[in-house]
Amino acid sequence: MSARRLGLWQRIRGNFAFVPAVALGSGVLAGLAMLALEAPLAAWLAWPPGLMAGPESSRAALTAIATSSLTIAALAVSLTLAVLTYAGAQYSPRVLKTFLADAVSQVSIGLLLGVHAYCLVVLRGQDGSDEVPEFAAGLGVVAGFVAVALLIYYVHHLASSLRASHVVAAIGDDTGRLLDEEMHAWRVADAGVREPEQRPDRATAASVQHADHPVAAPCSGYLTAIDVDALERQALADAALIVFERTVGSFVAEGEPLARIGGSETPDALAQQVLRCVDIGAHPESEQDAYSGFGQLVDLALRALSPGLNDPHSAGLAIDRLGALLARRARLDQDLEHARARARVFVPRRHTAELMRVCLQPIRQHAAGQCAVLHRLIEALQRIAAAPGIDASTRAALTTEVDALARAIERDVAEAEDAAPLQAEIAQLRASMARSVADPAAAS
């Protein structure tokens, strides 16, 4: 998918009003279609007798359904706003993206509005006539029962979505999917764009230092999408190198260098192609940004550890997911570097070592003296250490974090009975790391 289309899809997906608006229009069209098909349907279908006794009965039923569906839709919107307020205060404002993009909420409100619009159109179709559009009115009655059932399910869904475990799992699953897509994108760029003999190594391609033709950002905003495949093909055709100064999710001001081009005989034309292959939006959230989920989990853990909430359980859930995601990211480091080293388009990315520092350091600082949270941090480090094939920089960052955690336990856990199990886990983790360094095959 091109960057512009991906950016448009992200804005539509995050727009809470889009699906309800489409459903409202669909309800109007469905009402018009049923009125038009009333005569053909009546000619070859026998409607169950007694369901609609007459025009007054059908009008009363449709009026009640239209009124109740609109009332239920208003209630659903109120519940959604209450959930958004609670989620922003309890977890983090950054998790609101997950709730706004929730398909169940959008579809539920949309269907309720669609039922309301359908009933209004069918009522208008009667227009005081003694003839009853039985099939259209009957479908409206069925839609009324569906609206009631939908309200029950929607309330259950909202209640379930507020659980910390549900929020953490949703963020973790989405982040894991984006990590896999990032790896897949670079593998496609490495294997599918050019023949093996055409793939330049960094040493034979135009060097990053000589990529000196700037590509200025056309407007201020957040870089939300980059069409790497299209740029790879264009850079290969021009025997050029494209080096981005910003990664997806970063802010760029109008006129600032967005990327640099080297080795091209027509850099101005290639610069225009670069601008066509990127999307800049008003919000930092992006379907290509695999690392916003890490920040959301960190925010959730820090909010749970704040004095106002003091919820170690929710913090532990976020730490568990962070450990699993960091271990997953560490396993991809070498493959990702191998693919990127043979590419002509370079996009900055965060190494696992930096992610560990950004994610685990603030949680450790806020978890002073909380043994349950410190235990979950040790478990997260154990997961990362057990990941096969982690590189030297990740291992060094892991050692640094283990040492810092050991000092925090010694400094902040006053009771020897509480500190002893944690210190034993630290010693076991260090021994495991030492064995993996001595015998890498055993670790993998």
Secondary structure, 3 states (H helix, E strand, C coil): CCHHHHHHHHHHHHCCCHHHHHHHHHHHHHHHHHHHCHHHHHHHCCCCCCCCCCHHHHHHHHHHHHHHHHHHHHHHHHHHHHHHHHHHHHCCHHHHHHHHCCHHHHHHHHHHHHHHHHHHHHHHHHCCCCCCCHHHHHHHHHHHHHHHHHHHHHHHHHHHHCCHHHHHHHHHHHHHHHHHHHHHHHHHHHHCCCCHHHCCCCCCCCCHHHCCEEEECCCCEEEEEECHHHHHHHHHHHCCEEEECCCCCCEECCCCEEEEEECCCCHHHHHHHHHHCEEEECCCCCCCCCCHHHHHHHHHHHHHHCCCCCCHHHHHHHHHHHHHHHHHHHHHHHHHHHHHHCCCEECCCCCHHHHHHHHHHHHHHHCCCCHHHHHHHHHHHHHHHCCCCCCHHHHHHHHHHHHHHHHHHHHHCCCHHHHHHHHHHHHHHHHHHHHHHHCHHHHC
